[in-house]
């Protein structure tokens, strides 16, 4: 069983979120059972408070409550009191009340892993799976299917032998050519030297004019006042 935090749900439903790629990769792994609380769901719903986003989070909540592999701990006064007690004990930490309630639920269920990027879970002694460098499954992001050296969403390199035949054929294609005739190598650097730059010397302008005439003798230079 793995605990699900609001950061995972927000990253999974929002394509613009910085954790969207990692959250989508973990969602494809399909763990057997997931655990969360209604306090966590409230945080996720508050994130999608705009009218254009409400249908998305409502459909996600319907699927969570209808799924058999999801366990949602309901809101109760006892759970709130236990979370407040933990919140009072750790005054040196920046833990939120929802985090403290989640820690209570995780310890009661003997869970050690959580789908979150919050480092507060690591401070409490749990493993934040979204902070892992390696992903549970191999995925190909957009823009890297035609490159020879493919990188997955976590930044680690992919073994071409583990890919399907159709994707392996794409990896053997040449990278697209640029307009100036250069191609991109696997490390995304130009293989040819850039053309030399033109001489960008600035043209020296004429010296600025003085408000008075200049004499041959320097000490006689004075501004002319009044009529000449």
C-alpha positions in Angstrom: 0.0 0.0 0.0 1.2 3.5 -0.9 -0.1 6.8 0.5 -1.2 9.4 -2.0 -0.6 13.1 -1.2 -2.2 16.1 -2.9 0.9 17.0 -4.8 0.7 13.8 -6.7 -3.0 14.3 -7.6 -2.3 17.9 -8.7 0.7 16.9 -10.8 -1.3 14.1 -12.4 -4.2 16.3 -13.4 -2.4 19.5 -14.4 -0.2 19.2 -17.5 1.4 22.5 -16.7 2.6 21.3 -13.3 6.4 20.5 -13.0 5.6 17.1 -11.5 3.2 16.1 -14.3 5.7 13.8 -16.0 6.8 11.9 -12.9 3.2 11.7 -11.6 2.0 10.3 -15.0 4.9 7.7 -14.9 3.9 6.5 -11.5 0.3 6.4 -12.5 1.2 3.9 -15.3 2.9 1.7 -12.8 -0.5 1.0 -11.3 0.3 0.0 -7.7 -2.1 -2.6 -6.2 -3.6 -0.4 -3.4 -3.5 3.3 -2.7 -4.4 5.2 0.5 -5.4 8.8 1.1 -7.5 11.0 3.3 -10.4 13.3 2.6 -8.2 16.1 4.0 -5.8 15.5 1.1 -8.6 15.4 -1.4 -9.8 18.8 -0.1 -6.3 20.2 -0.8 -6.5 18.9 -4.4 -9.9 20.3 -5.0 -8.9 23.7 -3.7 -6.1 23.7 -6.3 -8.7 23.3 -9.1 -11.1 26.0 -7.9 -11.3 27.7 -11.3 -14.6 27.0 -13.1 -12.8 25.5 -16.1 -10.9 23.0 -14.0 -13.7 21.8 -11.7 -15.0 19.1 -14.0 -11.6 17.6 -14.2 -11.2 17.2 -10.5 -14.8 16.1 -10.0 -14.3 13.2 -12.5 -11.1 12.2 -10.7 -12.9 12.1 -7.4 -15.6 10.0 -8.8 -13.1 7.5 -10.1 -11.2 7.4 -6.8 -14.3 6.7 -4.7 -15.5 4.1 -7.2 -12.2 2.2 -7.5 -11.6 -0.9 -5.5 -7.8 -0.3 -5.0 -8.3 3.1 -3.4 -8.9 3.5 0.3 -10.1 7.0 1.4 -10.1 7.7 5.1 -13.1 9.9 5.9 -12.9 13.1 7.9 -13.6 12.5 11.6 -13.2 14.5 14.8 -10.8 11.9 16.3 -8.5 12.1 13.3 -8.5 15.9 13.5 -7.6 15.8 17.2 -4.8 13.4 16.6 -3.4 15.5 13.8 -3.6 18.6 16.0 -1.7 16.8 18.8 1.1 15.9 16.4 1.1 19.5 15.1 1.6 20.9 18.6 4.4 18.4 19.4 6.6 19.4 16.4 6.8 23.2 16.7 10.2 23.2 15.2 8.9 21.8 11.9 6.9 23.5 9.1 4.4 20.7 8.9 0.9 21.6 7.9 -2.1 20.2 9.7 -3.0 18.1 6.7 0.5 16.6 6.7 0.3 15.8 10.4 -3.1 14.0 9.8 -1.5 12.1 6.9 1.4 11.0 9.1 -1.0 9.7 11.7 -2.9 7.6 9.1 0.3 6.3 7.5 1.6 5.1 10.9 -1.7 3.5 11.8 -1.7 1.6 8.5 2.1 0.7 8.7 2.8 2.4 5.4 6.3 3.5 4.6 6.0 5.1 1.1 4.1 8.1 -0.2 3.5 9.5 -3.6 4.6 13.0 -2.9 7.4 15.4 -3.5 7.0 17.1 -0.1 10.3 16.8 1.9 8.2 16.9 5.1 7.4 13.3 4.6 11.1 12.4 4.6 11.5 14.4 7.8 8.7 12.2 9.4 10.6 9.1 8.3 8.7 8.1 5.2 9.9 7.7 1.6 8.8 10.4 -0.9 8.6 8.5 -4.2 8.3 11.5 -6.4 11.7 12.6 -5.2 13.3 9.4 -6.6 15.7 9.9 -9.5 14.6 6.7 -11.2 11.1 6.0 -12.4 9.3 2.7 -12.0 8.7 2.2 -15.7 10.3 3.3 -18.9 8.5 6.1 -20.8 9.4 8.2 -23.8 8.5 11.9 -23.6 7.6 14.0 -26.5 10.5 15.4 -28.6 12.9 12.5 -27.8 11.4 9.7 -30.0 13.6 10.6 -33.0 16.9 11.1 -31.1 19.5 8.4 -30.9 20.1 8.9 -27.2 16.8 8.8 -25.5 16.2 10.2 -22.0 13.1 9.3 -19.9 11.1 11.7 -17.7 13.4 11.2 -14.7 16.6 12.1 -16.6 18.1 8.6 -16.7 19.1 7.0 -20.0 17.0 4.3 -21.5 18.3 0.9 -22.7 17.2 0.5 -26.3 16.9 -3.2 -25.9 14.0 -2.7 -23.5 11.9 -0.7 -26.0 9.2 -2.1 -28.4 10.3 -2.7 -32.0 8.4 0.3 -33.4 10.1 2.7 -31.0 13.5 1.0 -31.5 13.1 1.7 -35.3 12.5 5.4 -34.5 15.7 5.6 -32.5 17.7 4.4 -35.6 16.5 7.3 -37.7 18.7 10.3 -38.3 18.0 13.5 -36.3 16.3 16.3 -38.2 18.5 18.7 -40.1 18.4 22.4 -39.3 18.1 25.2 -41.8 21.8 26.0 -41.9 22.7 22.4 -42.7 23.9 21.4 -39.2 22.5 18.4 -37.4 22.1 17.7 -33.7 24.0 15.0 -32.0 22.9 12.9 -29.0 24.0 15.4 -26.5 22.0 18.1 -28.3 25.1 20.1 -29.5 26.0 21.2 -32.9 28.4 18.9 -34.8 29.8 21.7 -36.9 31.4 24.9 -36.0 29.2 28.0 -36.2 30.0 30.4 -39.1 32.4 33.2 -38.2 30.7 36.4 -37.1 31.0 39.6 -39.1 33.1 42.4 -38.0 30.8 44.3 -35.6 33.1 47.3 -35.0 31.1 50.4 -34.3 31.7 53.3 -36.5 33.4 56.1 -34.6 31.3 59.2 -34.7 32.5 62.8 -34.9 33.6 64.5 -31.7 30.8 66.4 -29.9 30.7 70.1 -30.5 31.6 72.4 -27.7 29.3 75.3 -26.8 32.2 77.8 -27.4 34.9 78.2 -30.0 38.2 76.5 -29.4 41.4 78.6 -29.5 44.9 77.5 -30.4 46.0 78.1 -26.9 44.2 75.8 -24.4 44.2 78.2 -21.5 42.4 80.8 -23.5 39.3 78.5 -24.1 36.4 80.3 -22.4 32.7 80.1 -23.0 31.4 83.1 -24.8 28.7 84.9 -22.9 26.5 87.5 -24.5 27.0 88.9 -27.9 30.2 88.3 -29.8 
